[in-house]
């Protein structure tokens, strides 16, 4: 099952998702650089008809935030997550950082599934992933 990371709260209904401003923190520069490279080189998984936007409202062109969900076969994240880590200094969970630093090769998942909890938490995003199962 894919683990979802890098989705942000949109409404008060999805308060389980974080606000990226609350995730700003310190990482060693080498770790941050490798993490950005890892995120940016994810494998395209699901494409959308529109681009994301930066929740820090930094002025980056939305086309640079991307319109894909990327994966490594274990995790799935929005294409723009690398921007948050690099430009806004957010810190991702230790579990993901350890995984990303492990050197494990990325691979496409053989089946697209998310946990029920993840699907419930991410609402329509989970629906779009589950919709790709057939
Ligand atoms: Zn930004």
Boltz pocket constraint, residues with backbone or C-beta under 6 A from the ligand:
constraints:
  - pocket:
      binder: B
      contacts: [[A, 54], [A, 55], [A, 56], [A, 57], [A, 58], [A, 59], [A, 60], [A, 83], [A, 87], [A, 88]]
      max_distance: 6.0
